[in-house]
Amino acid sequence: MDFIELTKKRYSCKKFQPDKEVEQEKLDKVLLAGQLAPTAKNSQPQHVYVLKSEKALQLVDGITPCRYGAPIVLAVTYNKTQCFTYPGEKYNSGAEDVAIVATHMMLAAAEAGLDSCWLNYFDPDKAAEALDLPTDETLVMLLDVGYGADGVRPLPNHEKTKSIEELVSYR
């Protein structure tokens, strides 16, 4: 599939088929896309937690109302001690590395015929505690993955974008 067509096809799925299992082969491709994603200085500080047991999904439901019945949630973190630190020592690449990794996984899911939804409606500190994450990791996002429910469609604003002139400047 053409990359632009893939990006147009992908949308934030708000209702999943909770009982339709995601094939391990498809999940493996999604996870491989995350592994192959570029990170600053190739530091690969990310860690992906595959949450799919009943207990893990109940924890997610206690963290956010936005699982939408997805049978898998990928919790993506970065290790604070492994990411690149910018000159000036004030910022690190952890959140951007996770964003790149998660975007690769999200697009790989779409290519595999899966639906997804990027979640950031949760308290990261409370979520990290509930998921019992290591203290040197920062949770950035959750990614719902599964098959969309019959008849599910993108939200009405899905195709609404600003003009390219509003988003791009040449200097």
Buried (B, 14 or more C-beta within 10 A) or exposed (E): EEEEEEEEBBBBBBBBBBEEEBEEEBBEBBBEBBEEBEBBEEBBBBBBBBBBEEEBBEBBEEBBEBBBBBBBBBBBBBBBEBBBBEEEEEEBBBBBBBBBBBBBBBBBBBBBEBBBBBBEEBEBEEBBEBBEBEEEBBBBBBBBBBBBBEEBEBEEEEEEEEEEEEEEEEE
